[in-house]
């Protein structure tokens, strides 16, 4: 597999620690470990007593249980914890897609969302958001983009880099469209809970369909990414 240079990381490698004023970062304000632990009672003692051995390959059971608290429909067995965004995207796409599949990708987007599937050998159609439409996606275009070999829709909301937040009604349309056409819906929700009202923003609130929600928790130098994956249970049984 040949992946092209990751332009964003090349840019940061050149400028992130040499520029006086950095206006392009998306991470939160840095803090010390002591400041972080002070946010929760007894956190310092719990941290010092935490065991540093191997845990389950899906992620720590206690962490996966805590992540479930962010959703209404998820169980710990639906959660897969990763060390970073690249790992989660890479593993999902290699598990779910194959060469010759057609993928519809919300664009502009995080480079990996297009380049990994292209490296697999997938055909990619960009579902482009336009500034003159306040970065909203044209739902009519989605109908025109589907092909016989279409396998997945990759969506990003809240959107990076524009900040666009898809309305619940539009999201329901995309979800229904994916179900009716037997498509995977991969929802990149890395910036979830940066919106004013995050209550209805996660795809995983939906109780049916072939859904995969990808999100993160960032506290400078303490990173966690996870995939919340819920396929229809009857489909799971067929794949066992």
Helices and strands as residue ranges (DSSP letters): H 7-15, H 33-37, H 43-48, H 61-68, G 76-78, E 79-82, H 85-96, E 102-107, H 112-120, E 123-128, G 131-133, H 139-145, E 150-156, H 168-180, E 184-188, G 203-205, E 211-219, E 222-230, H 233-239
